[in-house]
Amino acid sequence: MSSRESSGIPCRKTCAVPRLARWGDSRPGLLPAAALSVALGAALTSGPALADYGKAAVREVLPSTITVKSNGADYTNVQPGQGLLAEIKYYFNTQGSGGVKSFGIWLRMRSEHSDWEQFRQNKFAKTFPIGKRDDQVFGEKKIYLPQSSYSSVVTSYCNKHADTLRHIGMTDEQIFSQDRSLEVAVDTALEYEMTSVPGGLHGGVEWVFGFGGPDWPTATKFTVNCEKSAPPPPDPPAITAAAVVVRGIDPANSQGKCRMRLNGTLISNVPNVDVTFRYVDDKGNQSDLKTVNTSDDRSVSFEHDYPLNRGQKRNAKIRIVGESLNFTSAWKDFEYECEDRPIDSLAPLLPPEVVHLEVAATAKKGVYRGHVCPAEAKIIGVFKGRGSTSGTAVLTVNNVMRVESAFNIDDKESKAVDYVQSLSWAGIDGPLQQDIDVGLVLQNANGEPVDVLTKTQTVSCVEADKPDQFVSNDPTPPVLSLSMRAGERRLYQGYMCPERVVLRGRVHGQDDFNGQAVFVVEQEQPLAIPQSQEKEFDFAVTENENLSFVFEPEVQWSNVPQNGDAPPKKTMDLSFRVVKTGGVVASVERSLEVSCKAVTVANLAISFDPPKATGLAAVAKADEVFLHDHICPASISIGGVFKGQGIASGTAVLTANGVVKAEMPYSIEDGQTMSIAGEHDLNWANVQDPVQNNVSLALRLYNAEGVEVDSLTKGQTFECRKYTPGSQVDGAPDGMLSVLPPKPVKFVFLVEKEEQYQDFVCPVAVTVIGRVEGRGKASGTITMGAAGDQILEKPFSFEGDETKNFVGKYDLHWDVETATEQDMAFTMFVHNALGEQVGALQQMKTFECQSYRDSRRVVSGLSTGEPTTPTAQQGRTPAAVGQLALQTGPAFAIQAPNGRVRAGRIQLSGGPANAKYDLRFYRKTEGGYRSVRSAQLPRQMTGRTATFNLKALSGGRDWRIEVCPAGSPASKRAKTACKTSDFRIARIGAAGKPAAPGTLGEAKVFILPGLGN
């Protein structure tokens, strides 16, 4: 709809009309398109100055609410059938200076915290032909956005809102449990083209965009309902994990019944599941029905008795079989032997009683503060049977369990438990005496206390004849350190929990010293007697000597309460001490938090047994050497194989004749097979009989603590064979591998082309001829290189004692301001049909430029006896020295890498501060240095420092780096402007760090056939 309005004020030719930015106009001082709406508003409201302008606004949007669906984790799409319809009003006015030629209007939208999204593809546009271009156009229009155009945009607003809620700690379950509303603003964007009246101030066409619009509070909006997700249907109850453990066997009781005590654990997928099951053995015998409930934490642990037949002894299996739900546990092996007859049923079955508890200082004493003090106290507890029964005796010292001893006792029989407590007098103020609280607790077979006796006794020091003689004569105590880690795990409350912790204490002698190294482990037991575990080691250490001790105390989980929905955890207080007569002379304390992990059916039966070495073999490689009139293998490949018997980690070591050939850290799982390989050069120099060479092979497996857990050794013999001219190597492909491979003998260099550079004539194209002599029937590949660049790779085939030439070409580039001669290293390698290098030749060649005034040669290289006319005078195109010239400036040098390196660091000195350099890396081989390229190695650097990945340098420890000023292809560099530095990689241990003494580094692993892989 368009019309003219006569109520406006026409702009006469004398009006001052502000000029608006043209489409694509980049001249300074013009308004950018993004600021157009501001300029339009200013032009419409400020004084008599008039300009063309256009406006469009959204009046209404339907529907007023759009629904976005969700799946419980994300918002997915707009509900089908929800196209968006926006009613707009528009108005364009040339202020009488011309006519409206065309315009376009489209919608855009945004949420409160996002940028505008444009929907130009759904534009409403009109064009007016000549003769129908009014100075004013206005109207109303409805613009329709199909759901497919805006669905992803609106859906993203809902997902961004969900991310915001996650950041404040809400879970997906909380986020998608209810509908959530957002507001989305809708506005217009427009473009228009207007013509000026001939002779007017516009002087042509104006083609502009409008991106203004109302502020957020006043914008036209619609509501987006981010719809909640229907909760998923509840999972049907199921048992996800089941395990059974044999806790012990009672051979007989008073009724003559033999029974087995079983512990079990079930884990369900939902809480509070009632489960009925039976125990079933491998003979088909089964127990009565058992019923348990998995409670709120979805797990349950239980204990039952299982009857066994008397008078039998056998190996058997037992497992849990579900009745109410379909599940079974893994089989559990056990052995049992039951008595033939019941015991005397008339014997008294009263529990035993504690009859004596005593604390006595031992003869071991020391001098402290001028007093003789007991260094130890021995605690003795005695209990007596009142019938044939069994249980556990627990001896405590200062409320810490020191002894836990199982017993079987008969009527009137007496048994004793004892413990030696080390006494420390350090830190005691006042009288040198201390109270010792002791207790003896007797528990029946069910762990219930049946008798207790406690006692407090005081031990004291007495004044010595020679004060302080003990302290003053002691050498300097050693320095201690303590490290720890969690060990093997077992099932508890539906979680896999560490069964032990592995402690390693280290003693470093500062003087000659002897004493006892003592581990003390304290762990609180809620609702039970606190437990303490100790381990003592007698030792003697010399000055600067290091000793290590290992202790693996058990972690007590039986009384640890549940940790809500989180796995159980507990804290253990650890101490490593050195004790000498008189008390503790050095100690280090640590706390260790041990926690459990969630389990599944797959890892309930996790084993932590070390791996087993299963295979070891060696095969001769294709390279051979001559020894007298025999041909002998020069080297062998060695392979070892080992298999996991549980989850374990450590180091595998492969040796030949006692020398390490490969070292490899491993992390292995149950049933997994891994292999390690290495190479060994055979030494024939001292072999008297050149027929055979005996090699002793060994594969040794070490755990994470460096203790050998398994090994496999083997002796293998490698024999030589008699050489006869023309004989072939057995098993060579197509019979083409010669006993004597071709021999590269020399290089010949021909300068094919020269160019003039300033006042010098320099060789720029060289033909390189490599001469190779055959020594029998052979085939393979010849490669030639120049300054690290490969210039030829060509297959060969020799029939006998013939000589062949192999031709490559190499281009030289010169910067005569830097150097007028270049030293080039040329290499030629012979590889047999197996791809193995069997011959090499390296030769240095110097190429020189000659002064133009002294030269009697023309650029073509043919002598004329006259000086050559300069290139420019001959009409020749000079070499692109300006494009390819190397950067000039102060000379630079390579500071790093250089010598032995442990880090991939490049450090230059001199040279421009921000210059660019090309980088190349070369690995040292028997024939020289070979260029290596890797995606992990940089090919260029800027400035004087850079880094590279040291691990990308594989296949050897000796390397060379070449650094050249950037600016030309590698084949045309002026090599004299480049710098090189040789370096050696330090042996690398675990995690890329230098290997500490006694640790083992990494080795390449590959699979060898025939080793049981």
N, C-alpha and C positions, 0 to 999 in steps of 0.2 A: 504494500500500500504506500503510495507516495502522493504528495500534493505540494503546492506552493502556498506559502503564507505571506500575505501582504502587510501584516501587522509589524513585521520586523523593521529595523532601521537599515536601509540599504547603505552599503559602503561605497562611497564615491571613489573615483580614481585617486583623489588626494588623501585618502585615509592612510594612516600609518599602520600597516598590517604586520604583526610579528611573523618572521619566517620560521616554519617548522622544519624539523629534520627530514630530509629526503630518505627514501628507502636505500640503504647502502651508502649514504653520504658519510664520509669519515673526516670531513674538514673540521678543524678546530673551531670551537665556539658555537657549534650547533647542538641542539638538545638531543640527548639519547632517547631512543624509543621508549625505554623503561620509565622515563620521567615525563612522558607525553601527557598523561592525565593531569599531572600537576601544572604543566604549562597551559593546558586547555582551561583548567579551572581559573588560573590567574588571568588568562586572556578574556574570559567571560565576565570577570567581576572587577576588573581594574580599569576604569576610565574609558575614554572614547576609542582607544586602539582596538581594532577588530581583527579577527582571524577566522579561517575555516575551522570548524570543529565538528566532532561527532560524539554522540552519547548513546549508551544502551544500558538498561537496567533490568534485573529480574524482579517480576512482580509476585510470582507464586510458583511453587514447586509441588508437583503431585507424583506419587503419593507422598504424604507428609512423613511417613515412616517406612523405612526399608529394613527387612529382616535378613541377617547373616547367619548361616548355619554353622554348627561346630561339631567336632567329633570327640570332645573330651580332652584333647591335647592342643588343638589348633582350631581357629576359625577357617572354614574351608571355602565357602562361596555364598553369593547372594541367592536367596530363595527364588526359584524359577518364577517367571511371570511378573517381574517387578521392573518394567521399563520406567524411565524417569522422564517426565514431561514438565518443561519449564516455560512459563509465559513471560515474554520479554517485551519491553517498549524501547524504540530506538528513535534517534533524531540526529540528522546531519544538516549543516548549514554552511554555505560558502560566504555568508555575509554580503551577498550580491556581487562578489568578484568573479564568479564563474558558475559552473554547474557540477553536480554530483555525478561522477562517471561510473563508479561501482563501489560496493562495500561488502564486507563479510563479517558475520557475528557468530561466535561459538561460545560454549559454556566452559567454565573451569570450576574446580571445587577444591576444598581443603578442609582438614580438621583444625582444631584450635592450635595444635602444636606441630603442624606439618606445612610444607610448601604447597604452592598451587599445582594442581594437575590439570593440563590442558586437554580438551577434547575437540581439537581442530578438525578431526576427520568427520565430525558430525556438524559441520559448519552450515549456516544459512547465509546465502550470498545472492546478490542481485547486481546486474550490469545494465546501464541505460545507454541506448544508442544515441548517436549524434542527432540533435533536434529534440530529444526528450530528456535533456539533462537539466533538471530544475535546480535552483540555488538552495532549495530546502527539500528534504525528504524525511518523512516520519511515518511511524506506523507501529503495529503490534504483530507479534509472531509467536508461535509455540514451537520450541525446539525439542525434539525427542531424542533421548539417549537410550539406546537399547541396553538391556542388562549386560550383554557381552562386552560393551564398551567400558563400563565403569565397575564391574563386579570385583576385579582384582584390586582396584584402588580402595574401594570401601572395605573390602575384606582385610586389606593391610592395616587400615585404621584400627580395626578390632584387635588384630594380632599385636600391634604396637601397644595398645592399651593393656593387653594381657602380659606383655613383657614388663611393663611398668609395675603391674601388680606383683609379678614374680620378684622384682627387685626389692620390694618391701617385705618379702618373706611369705607371700601367699603361695599355696600349692595349686597344681592344676585342678585338683579335686575341689578346692575352694573357689577358684576362679570360674570354673564352668558349671558350678552348682546353681547359678541364678542368671537371669537376663541382666545385661548391662547396656546402658544407653549412652550414645555419643551424639554430638551435634556436628553436622557437616554444612559448611557455608557454600552457596552457589552464587557465582558472579559471571559477568560477561567479559569477553575480550573481543576486540574488533580491529578491523583494518578498513581503510577507505582510500579512494582516489578521486581527486577533484581537479577541475580545469580552471585556469584563470581567464579572466576577460582579456582579450588581446590588448597589449599595452599596459596592463595592470602591474601591480607590484610583484605578483607571484612569478609571472614570466614563464610559466610552464606547469608541469604536472606535479602534484603532491601525493605521495603514497606512504601512508603512515600506519602504525599500530597503536592501539590503546590498551594499556594494562593497568588502569587505575582501579577504582573500586572502593566500596565502603569499608569502614573498619569492622573488626569482628563483632562487636556488640550490635551493630545496626545492619549486618549482612542478612540476606534472606537465607534461611537454613531449613534443612530437613533432619529428621531423627533417624539414627541407625540403631536398631535393636540387635546387639550382639547376643544371640540366643544361647541359652544354656543347653547343655547336653543331657540327654536322657541317661541315667545311670546304667552301666552295663548290667546285664543279668548276672545274678550271683553265681559264682563258680560252684559246681556240685562238689560236696566234700570229697576229698581224696587224700591219700597218704603219699607224700612226695619223697620221704626218706625213712628208712627203717634200718636198725642195726641191733645186734645182740652180742653181748660179751659174757664169757664164762668167768665168773668171779672166784669160783672155788668149788671143791667137791668134799663132802663129808662122807668118809668111807662107811661109817655105821653110826647109829644112835642107839638109844636104849631099847627101841622096838625092833632093831635090826634093819632099819630102812636105810638105804643108800640114796643120797640125793646130791643134786648139783645146784649151785646157786647161780642164777642168771640175772644179769642187768641188761636192760634194753632201752632204746630211745626211738620214739616215733615223731615225725614232723608232718603236719597237715598243711594244706594250702589255705585253709580258713580256720579261725579260732574255734575252740569249744566243740570239737568233734568227738562223739562217743565212738570208740573203736573196740570191737571184739576180735580176738585172734587166738590162735593156738601155737604152742611150740611143737615142731615136728622134727624127728631125727631122720637119719638116712635109711633106717630100717622101716620107716613108715609108722613108728610109734608116735603118738601125739598126746599132748596134755589136755586137761579140761579147758573150757573156755575161760579166757581172761578178758576183763573189760577195763579200759582206761579212758581218760578224757584229756585232750591236748591243751585245754585251758586257753587263757587269753593270749599267751605267747606262741600258740600254735605248735607247742612241743610238749612232750611228756617223757619223763624217765621213770623206770619202775624196776622192781626186783621180785623175782619169783623163785620158788623151788621146783626142780624137775626130778621126778623119781627115776632111779636107775636100778637095774637088776643086780642082785647080790651074786657074789661068786664068779664074776666075770672081769676080764681085763681086755680092753680093745681100744682102738682108735675109732672115733666116730665124728659125725657132723650134726649140727642142729641149726635150725633157722626159725623165723617167725613167719606164719602164714595167716593172712587176713581172712576173717569170716564175714564181717559186716561190709567191708570194703575189699576190693581186689588188689592185694599187694603181697609181696614177700620180701624178706630181708636176704642178704647174702648168707651163704653157709658159713658157720663158724666151727673150726676144727677143735676137738678136745680129746683128751685121753682120760680113762678112769679105770680104777680097780676097786672092787667092793669086797668087804669081808664076807666069809662064808656064813658066819653065825652072828646073831645079835649079841651085844655085850650083856653083862649081868643086869637085868632089869631091876634088881633089888638094891643096886649100889646107890648111895646117896648122890644127889645131883645138886647139892648146894654150891654156890659160887665160891671161889677162893677168897681168902682174906689177907690183907697186908699185916705182917707180924713184926716188921722191923724197918726203920728208916734212919740212916745215920750219915753225918757229914764229918769227914776226917781230913785234916791237912796231910799231904804227902811229904816225903822226905826232900822233895825238890824245893829249894829255897833260894832267895837272893837278898842282896843288901840294898836298901832304899832309904835315903835320908838318915843314915846312921843306924838303921834298924834291920834286923833279919826278918824277912817276911816270907810266908808260904807262897810259892809260885803256883801251886795247884791245890785243889780240894777234890777228894774223891767222894762221890755220893753213892751209897749202897742201899738198895731196897730189897726186902725179902717178903715173899708171899707164900701161902701154904694152901694146898688143895683140900676141899671138903667134899670131894666126889670127882669123878672123871668128867672133865669139861675142857673147853678151849676158849680162847679170847685173846685180848691184847693188854699188855702192861705198858703204861705211859709214865715216864719219869720226867718231871719238870724241874727246872732250876730258875729261880727268880721269875716264875710264871711263864717261862718259855719251855716248850717241849724240846727235850734233848734226846730222849730215847723212846722209840715206839717198837715194842718187841712182841710178836705173836707167840702164844704158848699153847701147848696141850699138857694138861696136868692131871695127875691121878689123885685119888683120895690119900691124904696125909703126906703127899709129896711136897717138897719145898723147892722153890726156884728163886733166883736172884737176878736183878738187873743192876748195872752200875754205870757210872759216867764220871769222867775226869773233867772238872771245870778249871780253865785257866783263870788266874786271878791277876787283875791289874791294880796296881797301887798308885798309878799316876793320877794326879788331880785330887787326891784325898787330903782335905785340910783337917787339922786337929789331930786327935788320936788316930793312929794307924790301925784301924779295925774296920771290918765290914760284915754286915749281916747277909746270910745266904738263906733264901727261902726255897725249900725243896718240897716236892710232893710226889706220891706214887698213886696213880689211878689205875684200877683194874676194870676192864670192859669185857662184856660177854661177846659171843660170836656175832651178835646183832649190833655191836658198838655201843651198848648201853652201860653206863657206869654201875658197877656192883659193889665196889669198895674203894675208899679214898683215905689216905693218911698224909697230913702235911706237917712241916716242921720248920722252925727258924733257928739257925745256929750262927754264932758269931766267931769269926776267925781274926786273930790279932797278930801284930808284929812284936818283936822284942828287941831291946836296944843291943846293938852290936859293939864289939870291942874296937873295931876300926871303922869309923863313920865314913859313909859315902864310898866305900871301897868298890862297890859294884858299879856305880855310875861312872866314877872317874876312870876306871879301867876299860870301859866299853869302847870299841871302835865306832867310827861314824856309821849310823844305820844306813841301810841301802835305800835307794829311791824306788818307789812302787808305782805301778799303774794297773788299772783294771778296765777290761773291756768285756762287753756282754752282748748276747743276742738270744732270741727265742729259738728253741730247738724243736723236736718233733711234737706233733699235735695229736690230740685225742678228742673224742666226742663228749660234750657236756652241755646239757640244756638245749640241745639242738644246734650247737655251734662247735666248730673245730677250735680247740683251745690248746695253747702250748703246754705240753706235758712236762717239759724241763726247760731250764735256761742254761746256756753254755757260758761259763765264766772263764776268762783267761787272765790270770794275774802274772805280772812281770816284775822281776826283781833285778835291779841294776846296782851292782856293788860299788860303793865309793871307797871302801877299804875291804880287807879280808874280813869276812863276817860269817858266823854260823848261827843257826837258830831254827825256828819253825815258821813256815809260811802257813797262815790259817785263813780259810774262807769262812765267813759267817753270813748266813742268809736268814733274815727275819721276815716273816710274813704274817700279817694279822689274820686271824680266823674269827670272823663274826660268829657269835653264839657258840664259840668253842675255845679250847685252850690255844693260845698263840703258839706257833711252831717256829723253831729255830733249827737250822741245819748247819753243820760244821764239817770241814775237811782240813786235815793237817798234813803238812809235808815237812820232813826234816831236810835241811839243805845246808850247804857250805858254798859260799861264793867268794871269788877273788876280786881284787880291784879291777873295775871296768868290765867285769864279766856280767853277762845277762842270762837269767834263767826264767823259764816260763812254766806255769802250773795251770792245769785245767780242772774244773769242777763242774758237774752237771747236776745241780739239785732239782728235786721234783717240785712242780708248782701244785699247790693244794687248792683245788677248785670246789671241793665238796660242800663247803659252807659259804661260798660267795653268793650273795643275794642276786636276784635278777636285776638287770639294768634297764628296765622299761622295754622299749622296742629295740634298744641297742644291744650289741653283743656284750657279754660279761667282760669285766676287766678288773685288775687289781694291781696294787703297788707292792713291790718287794724292796726291802732295804738291804743293800749288799755292802759287805765290808771285806777288804783284803788286808791282812795284818802280818807284820813280822813280830814274833814273840820270842823273847829271850828270858832266861831265868830272872824273875823279878817283875815281869809284866810286858806290855806292848811297847815296842820301841819305834814303830812306824806303822802307819795305817792310811788307807784311802777308802773313802765312803762314797757310795753311789745309790741312787734310787732308780728302779727300773719299772716302768708301767708295761705290763703284759696284757694283751687283749685278745679276744677270740674273733673268729671269722665265721660268717654265715656259710652253711654247707648245702649241698644238693646230694641227690642219690649217687651221682658220679664220683664225688670225692669223700663219701663216708668211709670208704675202705682205703683211704690214702695210706700208702706206705712211704717211709722215709729211709728205706734201706739204700746203701750205696750201690752204684752201678757195678756191672761185672764185665770184665774184659772177655770178649768172645772170639776175636779173630786177630791174627797177626801174620803178615806175609810180605815178601819183597819180590820185585821182578826187575830184571836187567833192562836198562834203557837202551835206546838204539845207538847211542854214541859208543865208540870202541877205541881201543888203543893197541899198538903193536908192542909186544914184549918178546924179544928174540925172534923166533919163527912162529909165534902164536898170536892170535887175535883175542883180546880180552875185553869184557865189558868195562866201560870206564866209570859208570855210575849205576845206581839202582834207585828205584822208587819204593818206598816203604809205606804200608798202610796198616792201620790198626782199627779195630771195631770194638765198641762196647755198647752194652744195652742197659737201660734203666730198670731197676727193680723197685722203684718208688721215686718220689720227688727228691732230687739231690742236686747239689752244685759243687764245683771244685775245679780241678785242673787235670788234664790228661797230658802225659809226657811220653814222647816216642824217642827211643835211643837206639844207636847202633854202635857196638863196641864200647858201650859206656858213655858215649858222647850224645848230648841232647840234639835231636834233629828236628823236632817240632814240639811246641808247647801250645796248648789250647785250653782256655777256660770253657767250662761247660755248665749248662743248666738243663737237666734232663728230667723227663717224666717217666712214669711206670710204663714199660713196654717200648719206649722210644729207643731207636738205634741211632748212634752217632759214629762218625769215623774221623780219623786224624791221619794226615799223610805228611811225609817228608822225603827228602832225598839224601843220599849218601854217596860220596865219591870213594871208589874202591882204590886202595893203595897197593900197587903191585911192586913197588920199589924193593921191598925186603923179602919178597916171596921167592924162596929158593927153587921150588918146583912151580913153574908157571902154569900148572894145570888147574889149580883151584885156589879160591880165596874164601876163608870161613868168616862169616859175620855173625856176631851175637846181637840179636834183636830183643827189644823189651818194650812193652806197653805198660805204663804204670799210671794208676788212677789215684788221685789225692782228693780228700774232702776239702771243704772250705777252710778248715783249720790247718791244712798242710799235712795231714796224717795220711799215709798210704792206706787205701781201703781195698785195693785189688791190683793184681799184676798178671802179666802173661809174658813169658820169655820163650825164645826160640832161636836155634842155631840154623843158619842157612848157608849153603855152599854154592859158589858161583865159579864156573869152570871156563877155561880158555879152550880154543880149538886150534888145531894145526892150520897154518896158512898155506894155501896153494894158489899161485897166480891165477886170476880169472874166476876164482870161486865166488859164490854168491852167499849172502847172508840168509840163513833159513828164515822163512816167514816174511821176507820183504815183499811189499806190495808189487805185484806184477814182475817180480824178479829184477826190479830196476835199481835196487840199492846196492851200490858197489862196495866192495871191501875197502877200497881206497877212494874217497870222494874226490871230486875235481878240486884243483888247487888254484886259487887266484894268485897271479905272479907279479903283475905290474900294471901301472896306469900309463897311458899316453895322452897328452893334452894338445889340442889343436885350437888356436885362436881363429875363429871364423869371421869375426867382425870387430871393428874398432870405431870409436866415436871420439869427437873432439870435445873437451870440457875446458873452457877458458883457454889457457896456454898449454894444455896437455892433450895428448892422444892416448886413450885408454882402451884396453880390451873389454868388450861388453858381451860377447857371445863366445862360449867355449864348448867345444866338443870333447867329451871325456870318453876314452876308450879303455875298457877294462879287459885285460887278457887273462884267460883261464885255461889251464892245462888239464886234460882228462887223464885219469889213471885207472880206467876200467869202465865197465858199463854202469851208467848212473843216470838218474833224472832228478829234477828238483827245480829250484827257483834261484835266480841271481837278483840281488837288490844292490843298487848303488846309491850313495848319498854324497851330497856336497854341503858342507857347513851345517849339517843337521837336517837338511831338506832332502827328501828322497827324489832322485832324478830318473830312476829306472827300476822296474820290477818286471822280470821276464823269465818264463820257464826255459829250462835247458834239458837236453838229452845228449849224453855222450855214449859212444860205442866202444871207445878204447883210448889209446894214447894220442888223441887229437888235441889241437889247440883252437879255441874259439875266442872271438872278440865280441864284447857287449858294449853298445854305444849309448851314451846319454848326453844330454845337453844341459848347460847351466848358464844363466844370464848373470852378469855382474853389473852393479850400480856404483857410481862413484860420486863422492863429494870431495873434489880435489882441494878444497879449502881445509879439509880435515886431514886427509891422507892421500897419498899417491901410490900406495901399494897395499895389497891385501894378502894375508896368509890364510889359505883355505885348507880345511881338513877334508879329504876325500876318502870314502870307505866303500868296500865291496864285501858283501856277505853271501856265502853259499849255504843254502838250506836244502836238505835232502827231501825225498818224497813224503816223509813223515812230518815235514815242517821244522825239523831240528837243525840248528846251525852246525855245520860241519867244516866251515872254512871262513876265514876273514882276512882282509888286507886293509891297511890304513896308510895314507901317504899325505904329507903336507906339500902344498904347492903355493908359491908366491907369484902373484900377478902384479905387474908394475905399469904405471903410466910413464910416457916419455914426454919430455918438453917439446912443445910444438916447434920451437925454433931449431931444436937439435934433430928433429925427426926428418927422415927422408922418405916417409911413407905417406901415402894418401889415406883417406878415411876408409877406402875399400880394402886396404891391406896390401895392395900391389905396389911395389917400389917403382917410382918414376925418376928418382934422382933429384927431384925438385921439392921444395917445401910445399906443403899442402895449403891450398887456399882455405881460409877460415870458413866455417860452416855457413855463417850468415852471408858471406860473399858468394858462395856457390848456390844460394837459393834454397839450401836445405833447411828443413825444420829442425831446429836444435832440440836436443833431448830435453824432456820435460823436467829439467832440474828444479825449476821453481815449484812444481807439484810434488816431486818425489824427494826433494832435498831433505836431509836430516836436520833436525833442529840444532842451531848453533848456540853457543853460550859457553859458560864455564864448564870444564871437563867434570864428569861425575865419576864416582867410584861406588862399588857395592860393599857395604859394611856387613850386611846380613842378608841371606844366610851365609855363613862362612864357618868352616871347621865342623865340630860336633854340635848339632842343633837339637833342641827339644820342642821348639815352637815354630810354626809356619809364619815367619815375620820377614818382610823385605824392608831394608833400611839403606837408602842411598845417601851419599854425601856429594856436595857440589851440584852442578847443573841447575837449570832454572827451577824456581820453587814450585811452579804449577805446570811443569812440562808433562807431556804424556810419553809413556814408554811401552814398547812391546815386550812381552815376556815369553820365553820358551824354557822348557824343562827337559833335561837329558838324563837318562839312566845309564850308569856305567856298565858295560858288558866286556866280555873278553876281547872283542874287536874294537873297543873304543867307547864312545858315548852314543846312545840311541835316543832320538827325539821321542818324547811321550806327550800325548795330548789327552786331556780328560775334561769332561764337563765340569768337574770339581776344581779345576785349576784355572786361575785367571790368565787371560791372554794379553791384558793391558792394565796399566796402572797410571794414575795421575798423581803428581807430587812425589815426595821422596820416601813415603812410607806406604806399605800395603801388607796384606796378609794372604795366606793361601792355606788350603786344607792339607796338613801334613800326612793325613791318612790316605790321601789320594795317590801318594807316591808309593806304589807297590812293586814288588818284584826284585828289590835290592835295597841296600842301605846307602850306596854311594851315588851321589847325584851332582849335577851341574846346572846352574841357572844362567841364562843369557838375558841381559837387559839391553835393549836397543832404543834409541830415540825413535818415536813413532813417526809415521808419515810415508812409508813405502811398503809394497809387498815384501814378504820375507825373502823371496828369491832375488830381489834387487837392492837389498840393504848394503850399505857400505860397512862391511863387517868390522873394519878398523874402528868405527865409531861405537861399536857394541862393547859391553863389558861382560865378563863371565866370572863366576865364583863357584868353587867346588865345596861341597859340604857332605857330611855323613849324618844320617838319621840315628838318633839315640834309640836304643832298644826300648820299645813301648810296652808297658804293662797294662793291667785292667783299667778300664774307663779312660784310656788315652793318656794316663799319667806315667811318668818314668817308673820303671819297675824297681821296687825296693829290693835290697839284698835278700835273696832267698825266695823271691816271688817268681812266678812264671809268666811269660808273655803270651801273646796271641799267635796263632798259626793258622794258615789257610787250610780249609777242610774240603776234601772231595771224596767221592765214593770210588773205591777200587773194586773191580769185578772179582768174583770168586772168594769174597771174604765174608759171606753170610749176610750180605745187606738185604 
